[in-house]
Amino acid sequence: MPSTVTLTITTGKLSGKQYIEVIDLALTEKPQIYFQTAIEFKEALLKSI
């Protein structure tokens, strides 16, 4: 059964929307996993805040 996770993140100037979009990309499995390495994921998260 699918579940839904709701995150509210505030990062100073940003509302956290960009941060959440990066996390959403990381959770995408089809057609393939978006981030191929943990480093790519970390860099995208850091750029979003």
GROMACS elastic network, one bead per residue, 0.5 to 0.9 nm:
[ bonds ]
;  ai    aj funct       b0    kb
    7    20     6  0.74562   500
    8    15     6  0.85195   500
    8    16     6  0.71636   500
    8    17     6  0.86325   500
    8    20     6  0.84270   500
    9    14     6  0.89257   500
    9    15     6  0.67631   500
    9    17     6  0.77915   500
    9    19     6  0.78966   500
    9    20     6  0.78655   500
   10    13     6  0.80234   500
   10    14     6  0.65066   500
   10    15     6  0.50959   500
   10    16     6  0.50839   500
   10    17     6  0.86345   500
   11    14     6  0.53412   500
   11    15     6  0.63341   500
   11    16     6  0.58805   500
   11    19     6  0.87749   500
   11    49     6  0.62797   500
   12    15     6  0.75423   500
   12    16     6  0.86994   500
   12    49     6  0.82623   500
   13    16     6  0.87929   500
   13    49     6  0.83826   500
   14    17     6  0.73299   500
   14    18     6  0.78551   500
   14    19     6  0.88108   500
   14    48     6  0.86389   500
   14    49     6  0.68255   500
   15    18     6  0.78248   500
   15    19     6  0.86124   500
   16    19     6  0.50778   500
   16    20     6  0.61780   500
   16    21     6  0.86412   500
   16    48     6  0.80725   500
   16    49     6  0.73415   500
   17    20     6  0.51317   500
   17    21     6  0.61928   500
   17    22     6  0.87934   500
   17    48     6  0.86132   500
   18    21     6  0.50133   500
   18    22     6  0.63980   500
   18    23     6  0.88135   500
   18    45     6  0.85497   500
   18    48     6  0.53719   500
   18    49     6  0.74307   500
   19    22     6  0.52741   500
   19    23     6  0.64946   500
   19    24     6  0.87371   500
   19    44     6  0.84286   500
   19    45     6  0.60690   500
   19    46     6  0.84328   500
   19    47     6  0.85477   500
   19    48     6  0.51374   500
   19    49     6  0.64369   500
   20    23     6  0.50408   500
   20    24     6  0.60923   500
   20    25     6  0.86381   500
   20    45     6  0.88586   500
   20    48     6  0.87363   500
   21    25     6  0.62458   500
   21    26     6  0.86888   500
   21    48     6  0.87454   500
   22    25     6  0.51016   500
   22    26     6  0.63208   500
   22    27     6  0.88451   500
   22    41     6  0.78276   500
   22    44     6  0.65810   500
   22    45     6  0.62846   500
   22    48     6  0.74522   500
   23    26     6  0.50066   500
   23    27     6  0.64009   500
   23    28     6  0.89460   500
   23    41     6  0.83262   500
   23    45     6  0.77144   500
   24    27     6  0.52127   500
   24    28     6  0.65939   500
   25    28     6  0.53038   500
   25    29     6  0.87319   500
   25    33     6  0.82143   500
   25    34     6  0.61093   500
   25    35     6  0.77409   500
   26    29     6  0.80050   500
   26    33     6  0.69396   500
   26    34     6  0.58537   500
   26    35     6  0.59793   500
   26    41     6  0.70298   500
   27    33     6  0.74834   500
   27    34     6  0.79684   500
   28    31     6  0.80539   500
   28    32     6  0.72637   500
   28    33     6  0.57623   500
   28    34     6  0.64419   500
   29    32     6  0.50324   500
   29    34     6  0.72426   500
   30    33     6  0.65103   500
   30    34     6  0.86131   500
   31    34     6  0.87611   500
   32    35     6  0.89355   500
   33    36     6  0.65917   500
   34    41     6  0.88783   500
   35    38     6  0.72423   500
   35    39     6  0.85835   500
   35    40     6  0.59344   500
   35    41     6  0.57721   500
   36    39     6  0.85508   500
   36    40     6  0.69516   500
   36    41     6  0.80529   500
   37    40     6  0.53528   500
   37    41     6  0.65952   500
   37    42     6  0.87814   500
   38    41     6  0.50438   500
   38    42     6  0.60719   500
   38    43     6  0.85941   500
   39    42     6  0.50176   500
   39    43     6  0.60923   500
   39    44     6  0.85562   500
   40    43     6  0.52288   500
   40    44     6  0.62297   500
   40    45     6  0.86763   500
   41    44     6  0.52159   500
   41    45     6  0.62302   500
   41    46     6  0.87106   500
   42    45     6  0.51097   500
   42    46     6  0.62052   500
   42    47     6  0.86705   500
   43    46     6  0.51238   500
   43    47     6  0.61799   500
   43    48     6  0.86586   500
   44    47     6  0.51441   500
   44    48     6  0.62528   500
   45    48     6  0.51776   500
   45    49     6  0.68423   500
   46    49     6  0.56703   500
